[in-house]
């Protein structure tokens, strides 16, 4: 079952400002309205939040605060068309099977983030970003060269991203084709197709070659 932005009560920036204006992230959240020509869907979701299935925030510009821990037995998908800047703040820990963000979706998670599968970020030239306060744990954090993700403590995962971001890559796209299942590589070649990665991860199909993955996790000192 997939849930599409149906939770929580509509809110206004003025209402939320009374509660959260002292938070360091407030101005960043509030600017979502001024960065869009279209009306922004503003929601406040009290936590803890538990969802059985995938959960998607998409399309219309949105600004969402989830006040509490979040547990999703499925994939958490945050995406927008380019140019529709949207912002999610989670005031707690996040646990999910996978976490995908793309387009102009900006995510701030104020707690440890544990993903059983993969974090995938794309089209960051539209503004997509992920900022975790705490530790980000996943099998892989896989980003295109335009998309940043960071954690204030550490990222316990194999990391593919571009150079020049706060997070240092373990490898660049095309450097480690043997790590990836041929079904998620562009025409079976050296480079990774992150759209195919998303589909495979969401379906529970192979993304990594497990033998190579275990060896690389051991080399990096990650839990096996």
N, C-alpha and C positions, 0 to 999 in steps of 0.2 A: 504494500500500500504506500502511496506517495502523498505527502501532505504539502500543499502549496500555499504558504503564507496565510493560513486560515486561523492561526492562533493569536491570542492577545487582543487587547482592546485598542481601538483607535485613540490617539492622543495628539496633543498639540505640543509644539516646542515650548510654549510658555508654561504649560503644565509640568513638563519634564524638567524645565529649568529650575523650578522651585525645589525639586528633589535632588538634582544632580549638578547644579551650577558650580559647586565647589570641587568637583572632580577634575583632575588634570586633563582629561580627554574631552571635557564638555564642549569647548569651542570648536574642536575638530568635528564632533558629532553635529553640533548646531549648524555649522556651515553647509551641511548637506542641502538644506533648503535653498540657500543662495547660489549654490553651484548648479542648480537645475532650472530650466525654463518651465518644465512641467511640474504639476503639483506632486509633492512627495508624500507617499504613504507612511505615516509615522505610527509606530506601534510600541506599546509597552507590554512585555510578557513577564508576569511574575514567575519566579522559579521556586523550587526546582522543576525542570521540564524534562519529561521522559516521553519519547516518541518511538513507537514500534513501526519501523519502516523508514523510507527516505523522507527527508525534509528539504524543501526547495524555497529559496527566496529568489525571485526573478522578475524580469521585465520592467514594470513601472519603477521609477526611482523610489527607494525605500530607506527608512531610517528606523532601526529596530534596536531596542534595549531589552535584553533578557536578564532579569535580575535574579540570578541564582545559577546553580549547577545545571548542566544540560547533558543528557544521555540519549543518544540516538542509535537505535538498533537498525542501522541502515547508513546511507550516505547523506551527508550534509552538503547541499549544493547551494552556493551563493553566486549568482551571475546576473549581469545586466547587459543590455545593448550598450555599445560604446557611447560615451557621452552622457549616460544617465547615472551620475555619481550616486552611490548608495553606501550606507554605513551600518554595520552591525557591531554592537558592543555586548559582550557576554560578561556579566559580573559574577564569575564563578568558573568552575572547571568544565571542560568539555571532553566528552568521550563519544566516539563515533566509529563506524566501520571504515569510512573514508571521508575526506574533506576536500571538496572542489571549490575553487573560487576563480572568477574570471571577469573580463570586461572592465567595469568600473566599480566592482564590489570591494569595499574596504572593510577588513575585519580586525577587531581588537578583542582579544580574549584575556580576561583578567584572572587567569588561573592556569594550572597545568593542563595541557591538551594531549590526550592520548587517543591515537588513531590506530586501530588494529591493522589497517591496510595502508592506504597511500594518501598523501596530501599532494594535490595537483593544482598548480596555479598557472594561468595563461592570460595573455593580452594585457599585461601590466602597463603597457603604454597608454591604456585607457584609464589607469588609476588603480587597478586591482592590487591589493596588498594584504599581508597577514602579519599581525604583530601579537605575539603571545607573551604575557607576563608570567614567567615560570618556565617550565620545561616542555618542549614539544617532542613527543615520542611517536614514531611511525616506522613502518618498514622502509618507506622511501618518501622523501620530500622532493618532488619532481616539478621543476619550474622552467618555463621558457626564459630566454635571456632578458626579457623585458620586465619580469615579474619578481618583486621582492617578497621575502618572508624572513622573519627573525623571531628569536626568543630571548628573553632577558637572562635566562639561566643557560640552557644548552638545548641543542637539537640532537636527540638520540635517534638517528636515522641515517640511511645512505642518502646523500644530498647531490642532486643535479640541479645546477642553476647557472646563471650568467656570472661573469666576473664583474667586480666593481661594486657589488652590493654588500651590506653589512655581514651577510652570511657567506662563509667561504665554501665553495663547492668541493665535494670529494672528486667529482669528475664533471666534464662538460658533455653536452649532447654530442654523440658520435664517438666519444672516447672509449666507451665500455659496452660495445654491442653484445658481447658474450653474456652480460648480466641480464639482458632483456630477452623475453620470449620472442621468437621471430614474428609472432602474430601482432605484436605491438610496435614493430619497427617499420619505418617507411619502406614499403615494397620489399620487406625482408632485409633491407640494407643496414648500414651502421647507425642511422639516425632514428630517434624515437618519435613516434606519432602520439602526442599527448592526448589527442581525442580518442585514439584506440586504447590508450592506457586507461582513460576514464571508463570506457565501455567495459573493458576486461575487469577492472577492479570492482565495478558496480555489480557485474555478473558473477563475481567470484572465480573468474578465469585467470590463468597464469599471467602475471606481469613480469616477474623476475624468474630467472633460472635459479631454482632453490639451492643447487650445489654451489654455484658461483656466489649467490647472495650470502650463504653461510660463511664462505671463506672471506668475503669482504667485510662482513660484520665482525668476524674474529680479528681481522687485521686492524680494524678501527677501534676495537675494544668495546663493541656494543654487545648487549645481551644476546645470547644464541637461543 
